[in-house]
Amino acid sequence: MRGFAAALVLFGVALTVSSAVALSAQERHGRALASRLCASCHAIGPRGDSPHVGAPRFRQLDRRLDLDSFVDRLREGLSSGHPDMPTFRFTREDANALVSYLRAIAAP
């Protein structure tokens, strides 16, 4: 009986973990964009530090800026005052995908 109870607990933990990391197609698209365009400087996942000192972690961007207006900034041409930060201009679909991903990984 103990083995069955332990298996049930492990099954519940596995379900919780898999649902916590499951991303929608749009969020996966946003993660792919972040990986390709941003990961060399920013921590783009739910854990870890940014490779570039001072580059904000993506999971904490919602604390620094309004993600609703960030979609517009991405579409208009995102740039910052930092000399190493390139200027990016996203399509509506890509901007929405990246922001959806940012919301999915936002730290509690």
N, C-alpha and C positions, 0 to 999 in steps of 0.2 A: 504494500500500500504506500509505503514511503517513496518508493521509486516512481509510482504513478503521480503522487503529489509533486515531487520534484520536477517531473517531466511537464506537468501542467504549469508550474511556475516558470520554467524555462520557455515554454511555448508562449506564455503571456508576455514575458520580457522580449522575446523575439518579435512578436507582433507590435509591441510598443516601439521598439527601435526601428523596425522597418517602416512603420507609418510616420515616424518622426523624420526620416531621411528621404522618404519618397517625394520626388519632384514631379510636377506636371510637365507636359511637353514644352509649354512656354517657359517654365522655370529652367528646364534642361537647356533650352536655347540660350537663355540668359547666362547660365553657368558657362556654356561653351564660348559665348562672347567674352565673358570676364576672363576665362582661361586664356583665350587667344590674345586679347588686347591689354589685359590689366595685371595678370599674375606675376609678371616680371618685377613689379614694384609693390603690389598690394596683396595682402592676405585675402583671398577671395572665398575661402571656405568658412565653415562654422568654427574652426579652431586654427591656431597658429598665429605667428607674427608676420608682419609685412617684410618682404626681403629688402625693401628700401626704407631706411630709417626715416620716420616721419610720415610715411604714406599711411593713410587711415585704413584700418581693417574694414572690409566690406560689411561684415556682420554688425558693425557699429555705426554705419553711415546714417541710419535713421535717427541717431542721436545728434548728428551734426547738421543735418539738412532735412528739409521737407521732401519726402520721396514723391509726393504728388507733383510738385513743381519741378522736381529733378527730371521727370520725363521730358518736360519742355526744354530744360537746359541741355539735355542730351541731343534733342532734335535740332536745337539752334546752333549747336557747336560748343561742346563742353571744353573749357580750358580753365586753368588756374594760374595763379601768380607764380607757381613753382616752375623754375626753368627746365626741369627734367620732364614735366608733364606735357605730353603732346596734346594737340587739339583733336577732339573726336566729334564727328557729326553722325548721328544715328537715324535710321529710318524710324517711322512710328512703331513698326513691329519690333524692331530691335530694342528701341528705348523701353517699350512696355515689357519686353521679355527680361531685360536686365533689371528693371525695377521690381518685377515679380520675383526674380531670383533674390534680390536684396531683401525683400520682405520675407522670403522663405527662410533665409539664414539669419535673420535679425536676432541678436542675442536678447534673451529675456531681461 
